[in-house]
Amino acid sequence: GIPADPLFRSVIVPLVSVHLRDDPEPVLAEVRCPVLVLRGVHDGLSRRAWATRLAATAARGSFRDMPGPHSFAWSDPAAWSAPIREFATAATAEPRR
């Protein structure tokens, strides 16, 4: 069940509920620019199968596992700097479509 902690019930539950209603796949299918999906290998919210499906949905999508949990972007910003730099460098080298 849901923990009894008032902060959890008042902040976390509504936040997660909003994200669960989001359906990015239809929009992502229309995106024609390169898309990079990053996911922490210990992410308990976003499953790997879903993240790889997101990347595959985009016409020019890529997927990359990152060390850490769902919050890897905040806990270790340096970890995702290089993958984004590499992705941006490769994307700008591609011929325009």
Disulfide bonds with the S-S distance in Angstrom:
none
